[in-house]
Amino acid sequence: MFVKGRRSLRVTGEQDIIELVEQDEWMMDILRTAQSLELPDWMVCAGFVRSKIWDVLHGYTVRTPLGDVDVVYFDPGNVDESVEKELENRLLRMRPGIPWSVKNEARMHLKNNFPPYISTVDAISKFPESATALGLALNDRDQVVLAAPCGLEAVLNMELTPTPYFREVEERMDIFDRRIRQKNWKNTWPKVKVVR
């Protein structure tokens, strides 16, 4: 079974999500591998978290393939993109076959033409979709920590809604709409609805 030890496919809040992750050996291995880089203010985010929740809510027993596993961190002292590529290579040597993507959020505002971010969670809050604005890390006791700066309502209700940051500017909403078309999430998770 995809989720061992769960009696139902109900996911109603933060603690349920944390338990799902803690029971998933693959996800815990990914988190521990990312943690081993000892990056400042790091998280594994976006589809890594959302896909797990939506797979469970759809009753899938096989994990939906991920296009990438996003590892983000915040280091304003070294924003050289080549550092990110080296970190990806280190992760690939540790866990080959995982589609690692590493980004320093201290420089990503430039790529997105946004004001500077102040932390990893701040950057996650400015992702296009609320259901994707999620991150996971491990604390020093190897416990899962969940960041949901835009809340959990969208992901738990299987709704694709823009984050507040995207909703406030029409050009950003164009990016949101384009991502909805390109990603075609409803094809993978048919219960998902777009709520603009």
Secondary structure, 3 states (H helix, E strand, C coil): CCCCCCCCCCCCCHHHHHHHHHCCHHHHHHHHHHHCCCCCCCEEECHHHHHHHHHHHCCCCCCCCCCCEEEEECCCCCCCHHHHHHHHHHHHHHCCCCCEEEEEHHHHHHHHCCCCCCCHHHHHCCCCEHHHCCEEEECCCCCEEEECCCCCHHHHCCEECECHHHHCCHHHHHHHHHHHHHHCHHHHCCCCEECC
